[in-house]
Structures are given as C-alpha cells and as structure tokens.
C-alpha cells in the first residue's frame, strides 16, 4: 500500500496506452474524454492504472462507475483512489469487485458517496 492507502499498481502512460489498446493517440484521448478511462498526473506524467484495461480494452463496467463518481464531485485522482482502495462495504476494492462482475454493488456504494 502507498501512503494514500491505495494498493500499488502499474501505470500506463499515453504511449503505453496506444500500444496496449492498439489504438491511435486520438482514439485513446477520446476514450479518456468520454470517461471509458480515467488517469492522473500525480507522478508528473499523465498515466492510467493498468488494471483498468482488460484483454486490450477498457473494462466495460468502468465508464458508468467513473461517471457516477464524477457526478458525486470526485476529482480524477479521487476516482482512481476510491476504485483502487479497499472498500469496507464491498469487502475488497471497488476495482476488484468490478473485475469480478459486481458492477451494480459498486455503483450502489458509489451513489452513497454524493
């Protein structure tokens, strides 16, 4: 865990995302602008947690969850921190729950944060 309580994760820069997603830079930027992915500049360079990509695509259930959290007033950094940190009500991190197919439970908890 890091000082913020978020489990360490691999981060993908824009060039990494272009390669991993096999998409042009403009398309990668659009995925971010349209909330399919969320990233941070906390390390100085914009990057996205690698766990948000599954089988070469953004995790499908991530977009709606990002939008719910942003609507609740979360910054991009706060969205990432919440997704990666253990959530007591879910018994694991929201990201782990999304990866396990528990989108509804994650969004239910996210809606209570507004």
N, CA, C and O atoms as CSV, one atom per row, in Angstrom:
chain,resi,resn,atom,element,x,y,z
A,1,UNK,N,N,0.837,-1.185,0.000
A,1,UNK,CA,C,0.000,0.000,0.000
A,1,UNK,C,C,0.882,1.249,0.000
A,1,UNK,O,O,1.984,1.255,0.548
A,2,UNK,N,N,0.375,2.286,-0.618
A,2,UNK,CA,C,1.089,3.551,-0.609
A,2,UNK,C,C,0.586,4.385,0.559
A,2,UNK,O,O,-0.297,3.960,1.305
A,3,UNK,N,N,1.151,5.565,0.709
A,3,UNK,CA,C,0.755,6.436,1.817
A,3,UNK,C,C,-0.726,6.799,1.744
A,3,UNK,O,O,-1.353,7.045,2.775
A,4,UNK,N,N,-1.289,6.836,0.542
A,4,UNK,CA,C,-2.701,7.206,0.405
A,4,UNK,C,C,-3.630,6.030,0.678
A,4,UNK,O,O,-4.850,6.187,0.663
A,5,UNK,N,N,-3.056,4.849,0.929
A,5,UNK,CA,C,-3.886,3.691,1.215
A,5,UNK,C,C,-4.257,2.912,-0.040
A,5,UNK,O,O,-4.990,1.925,0.034
A,6,UNK,N,N,-3.758,3.347,-1.183
A,6,UNK,CA,C,-4.065,2.694,-2.442
A,6,UNK,C,C,-2.994,1.653,-2.734
A,6,UNK,O,O,-1.799,1.938,-2.656
A,7,UNK,N,N,-3.429,0.453,-3.068
A,7,UNK,CA,C,-2.501,-0.609,-3.406
A,7,UNK,C,C,-1.675,-0.203,-4.616
A,7,UNK,O,O,-2.200,0.387,-5.560
A,8,UNK,N,N,-0.393,-0.514,-4.591
A,8,UNK,CA,C,0.493,-0.174,-5.698
A,8,UNK,C,C,-0.013,-0.831,-6.981
A,8,UNK,O,O,-0.459,-1.978,-6.970
A,9,UNK,N,N,0.062,-0.098,-8.066
A,9,UNK,CA,C,-0.397,-0.613,-9.348
A,9,UNK,C,C,0.536,-0.122,-10.435
A,9,UNK,O,O,1.222,0.887,-10.272
A,10,UNK,N,N,0.558,-0.835,-11.533
A,10,UNK,CA,C,1.326,-0.396,-12.696
A,10,UNK,C,C,0.531,0.702,-13.396
A,10,UNK,O,O,-0.690,0.613,-13.527
A,11,UNK,N,N,1.234,1.727,-13.839
A,11,UNK,CA,C,0.590,2.845,-14.523
A,11,UNK,C,C,1.030,2.860,-15.974
A,11,UNK,O,O,2.195,2.604,-16.280
A,12,UNK,N,N,0.097,3.160,-16.867
A,12,UNK,CA,C,0.366,3.209,-18.297
A,12,UNK,C,C,0.310,4.651,-18.786
A,12,UNK,O,O,-0.699,5.332,-18.608
A,13,UNK,N,N,1.405,5.120,-19.407
A,13,UNK,CA,C,1.447,6.456,-19.992
A,13,UNK,C,C,0.698,6.441,-21.323
A,13,UNK,O,O,0.275,5.382,-21.787
A,14,UNK,N,N,0.537,7.593,-21.927
A,14,UNK,CA,C,-0.172,7.655,-23.212
A,14,UNK,C,C,0.483,6.745,-24.262
A,14,UNK,O,O,-0.232,6.003,-24.936
A,15,UNK,N,N,1.821,6.772,-24.429
A,15,UNK,CA,C,2.412,5.838,-25.406
A,15,UNK,C,C,2.124,4.373,-25.054
A,15,UNK,O,O,1.900,3.554,-25.945
A,16,UNK,N,N,2.130,4.045,-23.756
A,16,UNK,CA,C,1.804,2.678,-23.327
A,16,UNK,C,C,0.365,2.330,-23.712
A,16,UNK,O,O,0.089,1.234,-24.200
A,17,UNK,N,N,-0.545,3.277,-23.487
A,17,UNK,CA,C,-1.963,3.044,-23.795
A,17,UNK,C,C,-2.177,2.825,-25.287
A,17,UNK,O,O,-2.949,1.954,-25.688
A,18,UNK,N,N,-1.485,3.623,-26.115
A,18,UNK,CA,C,-1.580,3.456,-27.571
A,18,UNK,C,C,-1.194,2.025,-27.943
A,18,UNK,O,O,-1.848,1.391,-28.771
A,19,UNK,N,N,-0.128,1.526,-27.324
A,19,UNK,CA,C,0.347,0.175,-27.622
A,19,UNK,C,C,-0.595,-0.898,-27.073
A,19,UNK,O,O,-0.978,-1.816,-27.797
A,20,UNK,N,N,-0.968,-0.786,-25.801
A,20,UNK,CA,C,-1.798,-1.805,-25.154
A,20,UNK,C,C,-3.196,-1.886,-25.781
A,20,UNK,O,O,-3.740,-2.974,-25.968
A,21,UNK,N,N,-3.762,-0.728,-26.100
A,21,UNK,CA,C,-5.106,-0.697,-26.671
A,21,UNK,C,C,-5.095,-0.892,-28.189
A,21,UNK,O,O,-6.136,-1.141,-28.798
A,22,UNK,N,N,-3.909,-0.777,-28.791
A,22,UNK,CA,C,-3.756,-0.878,-30.246
A,22,UNK,C,C,-4.671,0.125,-30.944
A,22,UNK,O,O,-5.383,-0.202,-31.894
A,23,UNK,N,N,-4.625,1.350,-30.442
A,23,UNK,CA,C,-5.441,2.441,-30.977
A,23,UNK,C,C,-4.551,3.649,-31.242
A,23,UNK,O,O,-3.481,3.780,-30.647
A,24,UNK,N,N,-4.989,4.526,-32.130
A,24,UNK,CA,C,-4.283,5.773,-32.395
A,24,UNK,C,C,-4.384,6.681,-31.166
A,24,UNK,O,O,-5.311,6.550,-30.367
A,25,UNK,N,N,-3.435,7.592,-31.022
A,25,UNK,CA,C,-3.421,8.504,-29.884
A,25,UNK,C,C,-4.733,9.281,-29.763
A,25,UNK,O,O,-5.241,9.471,-28.658
A,26,UNK,N,N,-5.280,9.730,-30.890
A,26,UNK,CA,C,-6.546,10.464,-30.864
A,26,UNK,C,C,-7.679,9.626,-30.287
A,26,UNK,O,O,-8.511,10.138,-29.538
A,27,UNK,N,N,-7.715,8.358,-30.625
A,27,UNK,CA,C,-8.753,7.459,-30.096
A,27,UNK,C,C,-8.564,7.241,-28.593
A,27,UNK,O,O,-9.541,7.187,-27.845
A,28,UNK,N,N,-7.308,7.116,-28.152
A,28,UNK,CA,C,-7.024,6.950,-26.722
A,28,UNK,C,C,-7.484,8.191,-25.955
A,28,UNK,O,O,-8.089,8.079,-24.889
A,29,UNK,N,N,-7.196,9.362,-26.498
A,29,UNK,CA,C,-7.648,10.605,-25.849
A,29,UNK,C,C,-9.175,10.652,-25.761
A,29,UNK,O,O,-9.729,11.101,-24.758
A,30,UNK,N,N,-9.845,10.193,-26.805
A,30,UNK,CA,C,-11.311,10.169,-26.812
A,30,UNK,C,C,-11.840,9.220,-25.739
A,30,UNK,O,O,-12.824,9.537,-25.070
A,31,UNK,N,N,-11.204,8.068,-25.565
A,31,UNK,CA,C,-11.621,7.127,-24.512
A,31,UNK,C,C,-11.540,7.789,-23.135
A,31,UNK,O,O,-12.381,7.547,-22.270
A,32,UNK,N,N,-10.526,8.622,-22.945
A,32,UNK,CA,C,-10.370,9.336,-21.673
A,32,UNK,C,C,-11.415,10.450,-21.571
A,32,UNK,O,O,-12.072,10.596,-20.540
A,33,UNK,N,N,-11.566,11.233,-22.639
A,33,UNK,CA,C,-12.547,12.325,-22.640
A,33,UNK,C,C,-13.968,11.821,-22.418
A,33,UNK,O,O,-14.785,12.505,-21.802
A,34,UNK,N,N,-14.261,10.620,-22.921
A,34,UNK,CA,C,-15.615,10.072,-22.814
A,34,UNK,C,C,-15.767,9.171,-21.580
A,34,UNK,O,O,-16.766,8.463,-21.452
A,35,UNK,N,N,-14.785,9.196,-20.678
A,35,UNK,CA,C,-14.836,8.527,-19.373
A,35,UNK,C,C,-14.782,6.998,-19.427
A,35,UNK,O,O,-15.202,6.328,-18.484
A,36,UNK,N,N,-14.267,6.448,-20.527
A,36,UNK,CA,C,-14.048,4.998,-20.561
A,36,UNK,C,C,-12.819,4.660,-19.725
A,36,UNK,O,O,-12.679,3.547,-19.219
A,37,UNK,N,N,-11.934,5.644,-19.592
A,37,UNK,CA,C,-10.731,5.525,-18.761
A,37,UNK,C,C,-10.564,6.813,-17.982
A,37,UNK,O,O,-11.073,7.860,-18.381
A,38,UNK,N,N,-9.852,6.734,-16.873
A,38,UNK,CA,C,-9.529,7.918,-16.087
A,38,UNK,C,C,-8.064,7.797,-15.687
A,38,UNK,O,O,-7.575,6.715,-15.360
A,39,UNK,N,N,-7.380,8.932,-15.724
A,39,UNK,CA,C,-5.956,8.910,-15.399
A,39,UNK,C,C,-5.571,10.053,-14.494
A,39,UNK,O,O,-6.414,10.833,-14.050
A,40,UNK,N,N,-4.277,10.139,-14.225
A,40,UNK,CA,C,-3.769,11.108,-13.267
A,40,UNK,C,C,-2.396,11.609,-13.695
A,40,UNK,O,O,-1.668,10.929,-14.418
A,41,UNK,N,N,-2.060,12.793,-13.243
A,41,UNK,CA,C,-0.722,13.354,-13.442
A,41,UNK,C,C,0.055,13.379,-12.126
A,41,UNK,O,O,1.028,14.122,-11.999
A,42,UNK,N,N,-0.364,12.574,-11.148
A,42,UNK,CA,C,0.260,12.623,-9.824
A,42,UNK,C,C,1.753,12.329,-9.858
A,42,UNK,O,O,2.487,12.785,-8.981
A,43,UNK,N,N,2.218,11.580,-10.850
A,43,UNK,CA,C,3.657,11.298,-10.955
A,43,UNK,C,C,4.319,12.260,-11.928
A,43,UNK,O,O,5.495,12.094,-12.252
A,44,UNK,N,N,3.586,13.265,-12.400
A,44,UNK,CA,C,4.141,14.246,-13.326
A,44,UNK,C,C,3.733,14.001,-14.759
A,44,UNK,O,O,3.531,14.949,-15.518
A,45,UNK,N,N,3.609,12.742,-15.142
A,45,UNK,CA,C,3.213,12.367,-16.495
A,45,UNK,C,C,1.833,11.732,-16.423
A,45,UNK,O,O,1.573,10.914,-15.541
A,46,UNK,N,N,0.944,12.100,-17.341
A,46,UNK,CA,C,-0.396,11.520,-17.338
A,46,UNK,C,C,-0.300,10.014,-17.526
A,46,UNK,O,O,0.391,9.531,-18.423
A,47,UNK,N,N,-1.000,9.280,-16.671
A,47,UNK,CA,C,-0.986,7.821,-16.758
A,47,UNK,C,C,-2.295,7.264,-16.205
A,47,UNK,O,O,-2.995,7.910,-15.425
A,48,UNK,N,N,-2.598,6.040,-16.639
A,48,UNK,CA,C,-3.826,5.335,-16.272
A,48,UNK,C,C,-3.426,4.020,-15.592
A,48,UNK,O,O,-2.522,3.338,-16.074
A,49,UNK,N,N,-4.076,3.652,-14.490
A,49,UNK,CA,C,-3.764,2.355,-13.875
A,49,UNK,C,C,-3.995,1.214,-14.881
A,49,UNK,O,O,-5.033,1.158,-15.541
A,50,UNK,N,N,-3.034,0.329,-14.985
A,50,UNK,CA,C,-3.122,-0.764,-15.964
A,50,UNK,C,C,-4.294,-1.694,-15.690
A,50,UNK,O,O,-4.805,-2.327,-16.614
A,51,UNK,N,N,-4.726,-1.789,-14.446
A,51,UNK,CA,C,-5.828,-2.682,-14.077
A,51,UNK,C,C,-7.148,-2.255,-14.737
A,51,UNK,O,O,-8.094,-3.042,-14.789
A,52,UNK,N,N,-7.216,-1.014,-15.243
A,52,UNK,CA,C,-8.423,-0.534,-15.907
A,52,UNK,C,C,-8.577,-1.136,-17.306
A,52,UNK,O,O,-9.636,-1.013,-17.922
A,53,UNK,N,N,-7.516,-1.792,-17.811
A,53,UNK,CA,C,-7.525,-2.402,-19.145
A,53,UNK,C,C,-7.614,-3.922,-18.994
A,53,UNK,O,O,-6.803,-4.529,-18.294
A,54,UNK,N,N,-8.586,-4.522,-19.643
A,54,UNK,CA,C,-8.770,-5.975,-19.596
A,54,UNK,C,C,-8.864,-6.480,-21.038
A,54,UNK,O,O,-9.688,-6.005,-21.820
A,55,UNK,N,N,-8.018,-7.437,-21.373
A,55,UNK,CA,C,-7.999,-8.013,-22.725
A,55,UNK,C,C,-7.891,-6.950,-23.811
A,55,UNK,O,O,-8.572,-7.022,-24.834
A,56,UNK,N,N,-7.024,-5.959,-23.579
A,56,UNK,CA,C,-6.768,-4.935,-24.591
A,56,UNK,C,C,-7.853,-3.898,-24.755
A,56,UNK,O,O,-7.843,-3.145,-25.729
A,57,UNK,N,N,-8.801,-3.837,-23.815
A,57,UNK,CA,C,-9.899,-2.866,-23.867
A,57,UNK,C,C,-10.135,-2.289,-22.478
A,57,UNK,O,O,-9.843,-2.948,-21.480
A,58,UNK,N,N,-10.668,-1.048,-22.395
A,58,UNK,CA,C,-11.066,-0.553,-21.075
A,58,UNK,C,C,-12.148,-1.479,-20.502
A,58,UNK,O,O,-13.032,-1.922,-21.235
A,59,UNK,N,N,-12.083,-1.769,-19.210
A,59,UNK,CA,C,-13.104,-2.599,-18.571
A,59,UNK,C,C,-14.463,-1.956,-18.823
A,59,UNK,O,O,-14.658,-0.783,-18.503
A,60,UNK,N,N,-15.399,-2.700,-19.387
A,60,UNK,CA,C,-16.675,-2.128,-19.829
A,60,UNK,C,C,-17.479,-1.494,-18.696
A,60,UNK,O,O,-18.170,-0.500,-18.916
A,61,UNK,N,N,-17.402,-2.048,-17.499
A,61,UNK,CA,C,-18.194,-1.514,-16.387
A,61,UNK,C,C,-17.563,-0.285,-15.742
A,61,UNK,O,O,-18.146,0.309,-14.834
A,62,UNK,N,N,-16.379,0.099,-16.205
A,62,UNK,CA,C,-15.668,1.224,-15.593
A,62,UNK,C,C,-16.314,2.569,-15.922
A,62,UNK,O,O,-16.396,3.437,-15.054
A,63,UNK,N,N,-16.768,2.755,-17.150
A,63,UNK,CA,C,-17.268,4.053,-17.595
A,63,UNK,C,C,-18.412,4.572,-16.716
A,63,UNK,O,O,-18.346,5.696,-16.216
A,64,UNK,N,N,-19.440,3.776,-16.529
A,64,UNK,CA,C,-20.576,4.224,-15.722
A,64,UNK,C,C,-20.183,4.525,-14.291
A,64,UNK,O,O,-20.719,5.444,-13.673
A,65,UNK,N,N,-19.251,3.753,-13.768
A,65,UNK,CA,C,-18.777,3.967,-12.396
A,65,UNK,C,C,-18.002,5.276,-12.302
A,65,UNK,O,O,-18.177,6.032,-11.346
A,66,UNK,N,N,-17.147,5.549,-13.284
A,66,UNK,CA,C,-16.404,6.817,-13.321
A,66,UNK,C,C,-17.390,7.976,-13.352
A,66,UNK,O,O,-17.218,8.952,-12.623
A,67,UNK,N,N,-18.418,7.881,-14.182
A,67,UNK,CA,C,-19.404,8.966,-14.307
A,67,UNK,C,C,-20.157,9.173,-12.996
A,67,UNK,O,O,-20.376,10.314,-12.591
A,68,UNK,N,N,-20.558,8.098,-12.328
A,68,UNK,CA,C,-21.248,8.217,-11.029
A,68,UNK,C,C,-20.360,8.964,-10.034
A,68,UNK,O,O,-20.826,9.861,-9.332
A,69,UNK,N,N,-19.085,8.592,-9.975
A,69,UNK,CA,C,-18.168,9.222,-9.028
A,69,UNK,C,C,-17.906,10.680,-9.387
A,69,UNK,O,O,-17.859,11.531,-8.499
A,70,UNK,N,N,-17.738,10.981,-10.661
A,70,UNK,CA,C,-17.524,12.368,-11.077
A,70,UNK,C,C,-18.768,13.208,-10.787
A,70,UNK,O,O,-18.660,14.363,-10.374
A,71,UNK,N,N,-19.941,12.628,-11.004
A,71,UNK,CA,C,-21.189,13.333,-10.679
A,71,UNK,C,C,-21.292,13.608,-9.183
A,71,UNK,O,O,-21.938,14.571,-8.770
A,72,UNK,N,N,-20.654,12.761,-8.367
A,72,UNK,CA,C,-20.647,12.950,-6.912
A,72,UNK,C,C,-19.612,13.997,-6.496
A,72,UNK,O,O,-19.486,14.308,-5.311
A,73,UNK,N,N,-18.872,14.539,-7.464
A,73,UNK,CA,C,-17.916,15.599,-7.170
A,73,UNK,C,C,-16.480,15.131,-7.015
A,73,UNK,O,O,-15.622,15.910,-6.602
A,74,UNK,N,N,-16.201,13.881,-7.336
A,74,UNK,CA,C,-14.838,13.356,-7.216
A,74,UNK,C,C,-13.953,13.895,-8.330
A,74,UNK,O,O,-14.378,13.987,-9.481
A,75,UNK,N,N,-12.717,14.252,-7.982
A,75,UNK,CA,C,-11.711,14.583,-8.993
A,75,UNK,C,C,-11.228,13.277,-9.610
A,75,UNK,O,O,-11.527,12.199,-9.095
A,76,UNK,N,N,-10.483,13.364,-10.709
A,76,UNK,CA,C,-9.959,12.141,-11.325
A,76,UNK,C,C,-9.072,11.367,-10.354
A,76,UNK,O,O,-9.153,10.140,-10.292
A,77,UNK,N,N,-8.228,12.064,-9.596
A,77,UNK,CA,C,-7.377,11.390,-8.614
A,77,UNK,C,C,-8.226,10.684,-7.554
A,77,UNK,O,O,-7.920,9.559,-7.157
A,78,UNK,N,N,-9.289,11.345,-7.099
A,78,UNK,CA,C,-10.163,10.736,-6.089
A,78,UNK,C,C,-10.902,9.523,-6.654
A,78,UNK,O,O,-11.110,8.537,-5.947
A,79,UNK,N,N,-11.299,9.593,-7.927
A,79,UNK,CA,C,-11.948,8.448,-8.573
A,79,UNK,C,C,-11.002,7.250,-8.554
A,79,UNK,O,O,-11.386,6.149,-8.160
A,80,UNK,N,N,-9.760,7.479,-8.985
A,80,UNK,CA,C,-8.769,6.400,-9.042
A,80,UNK,C,C,-8.513,5.846,-7.642
A,80,UNK,O,O,-8.502,4.631,-7.444
A,81,UNK,N,N,-8.307,6.736,-6.676
A,81,UNK,CA,C,-8.039,6.289,-5.300
A,81,UNK,C,C,-9.187,5.443,-4.764
A,81,UNK,O,O,-8.957,4.408,-4.138
A,82,UNK,N,N,-10.429,5.879,-5.006
A,82,UNK,CA,C,-11.579,5.126,-4.499
A,82,UNK,C,C,-11.672,3.763,-5.176
A,82,UNK,O,O,-11.946,2.761,-4.516
A,83,UNK,N,N,-11.449,3.720,-6.476
A,83,UNK,CA,C,-11.537,2.449,-7.198
A,83,UNK,C,C,-10.496,1.436,-6.729
A,83,UNK,O,O,-10.766,0.235,-6.723
A,84,UNK,N,N,-9.317,1.901,-6.338
A,84,UNK,CA,C,-8.219,1.001,-6.009
A,84,UNK,C,C,-8.092,0.679,-4.524
A,84,UNK,O,O,-7.451,-0.303,-4.153
A,85,UNK,N,N,-8.700,1.501,-3.677
A,85,UNK,CA,C,-8.572,1.298,-2.228
A,85,UNK,C,C,-9.611,0.294,-1.726
A,85,UNK,O,O,-10.696,0.191,-2.299
A,86,UNK,N,N,-9.291,-0.443,-0.668
A,86,UNK,CA,C,-10.284,-1.363,-0.086
A,86,UNK,C,C,-11.541,-0.593,0.338
A,86,UNK,O,O,-11.451,0.490,0.916
A,87,UNK,N,N,-12.694,-1.159,0.047
A,87,UNK,CA,C,-13.979,-0.555,0.416
A,87,UNK,C,C,-14.682,-1.534,1.344
A,87,UNK,O,O,-15.027,-2.646,0.944
A,88,UNK,N,N,-14.890,-1.114,2.580
A,88,UNK,CA,C,-15.428,-1.995,3.613
A,88,UNK,C,C,-16.738,-2.657,3.200
A,88,UNK,O,O,-16.917,-3.858,3.398
A,89,UNK,N,N,-17.642,-1.884,2.634
A,89,UNK,CA,C,-18.957,-2.416,2.275
A,89,UNK,C,C,-18.878,-3.509,1.198
A,89,UNK,O,O,-19.716,-4.410,1.158
A,90,UNK,N,N,-17.865,-3.420,0.331
A,90,UNK,CA,C,-17.692,-4.418,-0.734
A,90,UNK,C,C,-16.792,-5.579,-0.301
A,90,UNK,O,O,-16.797,-6.643,-0.921
A,91,UNK,N,N,-16.029,-5.367,0.757
A,91,UNK,CA,C,-15.112,-6.400,1.233
A,91,UNK,C,C,-13.859,-6.534,0.390
A,91,UNK,O,O,-13.100,-7.489,0.553
A,92,UNK,N,N,-13.638,-5.602,-0.492
A,92,UNK,CA,C,-12.461,-5.566,-1.385
A,92,UNK,C,C,-12.472,-4.213,-2.079
A,92,UNK,O,O,-13.342,-3.383,-1.815
A,93,UNK,N,N,-11.525,-3.994,-2.949
A,93,UNK,CA,C,-11.523,-2.713,-3.664
A,93,UNK,C,C,-12.667,-2.707,-4.682
A,93,UNK,O,O,-13.042,-3.756,-5.206
A,94,UNK,N,N,-13.219,-1.525,-4.958
A,94,UNK,CA,C,-14.250,-1.446,-5.998
A,94,UNK,C,C,-13.751,-2.004,-7.340
A,94,UNK,O,O,-14.520,-2.626,-8.073
A,95,UNK,N,N,-12.483,-1.787,-7.659
A,95,UNK,CA,C,-11.946,-2.305,-8.917
A,95,UNK,C,C,-11.970,-3.830,-8.924
A,95,UNK,O,O,-12.318,-4.437,-9.936
A,96,UNK,N,N,-11.605,-4.453,-7.806
A,96,UNK,CA,C,-11.657,-5.920,-7.718
A,96,UNK,C,C,-13.091,-6.409,-7.882
A,96,UNK,O,O,-13.332,-7.432,-8.523
A,97,UNK,N,N,-14.040,-5.682,-7.307
A,97,UNK,CA,C,-15.451,-6.054,-7.437
A,97,UNK,C,C,-15.915,-5.903,-8.887
A,97,UNK,O,O,-16.648,-6.756,-9.389
A,98,UNK,N,N,-15.498,-4.829,-9.564
A,98,UNK,CA,C,-15.851,-4.657,-10.976
A,98,UNK,C,C,-15.273,-5.786,-11.820
A,98,UNK,O,O,-15.949,-6.337,-12.688
A,99,UNK,N,N,-14.018,-6.120,-11.555
A,99,UNK,CA,C,-13.372,-7.203,-12.311
A,99,UNK,C,C,-14.081,-8.538,-12.089
A,99,UNK,O,O,-14.056,-9.410,-12.957
A,100,UNK,N,N,-14.713,-8.695,-10.925
A,100,UNK,CA,C,-15.443,-9.923,-10.607
A,100,UNK,C,C,-16.888,-9.877,-11.111
A,100,UNK,O,O,-17.653,-10.818,-10.901
A,101,UNK,N,N,-17.258,-8.772,-11.782
A,101,UNK,CA,C,-18.597,-8.676,-12.360
A,101,UNK,C,C,-19.660,-8.104,-11.453
A,101,UNK,O,O,-20.849,-8.294,-11.709
A,102,UNK,N,N,-19.268,-7.405,-10.394
A,102,UNK,CA,C,-20.235,-6.864,-9.426
A,102,UNK,C,C,-20.460,-5.365,-9.622
A,102,UNK,O,O,-20.343,-4.574,-8.685
A,103,UNK,N,N,-20.786,-4.995,-10.859
A,103,UNK,CA,C,-20.983,-3.592,-11.230
A,103,UNK,C,C,-22.082,-2.924,-10.405
A,103,UNK,O,O,-21.893,-1.805,-9.927
A,104,UNK,N,N,-23.217,-3.584,-10.230
A,104,UNK,CA,C,-24.341,-2.977,-9.507
A,104,UNK,C,C,-23.984,-2.660,-8.059
A,104,UNK,O,O,-24.336,-1.595,-7.553
A,105,UNK,N,N,-23.292,-3.569,-7.394
A,105,UNK,CA,C,-22.900,-3.347,-5.997
A,105,UNK,C,C,-21.939,-2.165,-5.898
A,105,UNK,O,O,-22.057,-1.338,-4.994
A,106,UNK,N,N,-20.997,-2.089,-6.820
A,106,UNK,CA,C,-20.022,-0.988,-6.804
A,106,UNK,C,C,-20.736,0.340,-7.016
A,106,UNK,O,O,-20.467,1.310,-6.307
A,107,UNK,N,N,-21.624,0.392,-7.968
A,107,UNK,CA,C,-22.321,1.665,-8.253
A,107,UNK,C,C,-23.271,2.038,-7.123
A,107,UNK,O,O,-23.466,3.222,-6.850
A,108,UNK,N,N,-23.862,1.055,-6.466
A,108,UNK,CA,C,-24.732,1.338,-5.320
A,108,UNK,C,C,-23.923,2.033,-4.229
A,108,UNK,O,O,-24.372,3.031,-3.665
A,109,UNK,N,N,-22.732,1.509,-3.929
A,109,UNK,CA,C,-21.873,2.137,-2.927
A,109,UNK,C,C,-21.425,3.512,-3.403
A,109,UNK,O,O,-21.416,4.463,-2.621
A,110,UNK,N,N,-21.058,3.626,-4.665
A,110,UNK,CA,C,-20.586,4.911,-5.218
A,110,UNK,C,C,-21.661,5.980,-5.099
A,110,UNK,O,O,-21.357,7.136,-4.803
A,111,UNK,N,N,-22.927,5.601,-5.328
A,111,UNK,CA,C,-24.013,6.580,-5.250
A,111,UNK,C,C,-24.201,7.136,-3.841
A,111,UNK,O,O,-24.694,8.252,-3.675
A,112,UNK,N,N,-23.812,6.368,-2.829
A,112,UNK,CA,C,-23.967,6.829,-1.449
A,112,UNK,C,C,-22.914,7.869,-1.074
A,112,UNK,O,O,-23.003,8.486,-0.013
A,113,UNK,N,N,-21.920,8.066,-1.938
A,113,UNK,CA,C,-20.816,8.990,-1.640
A,113,UNK,C,C,-21.135,10.430,-2.007
A,113,UNK,O,O,-20.402,11.339,-1.617
A,114,UNK,N,N,-22.199,10.653,-2.739
A,114,UNK,CA,C,-22.538,12.004,-3.196
A,114,UNK,C,C,-22.922,12.919,-2.043
A,114,UNK,O,O,-23.234,14.090,-2.261
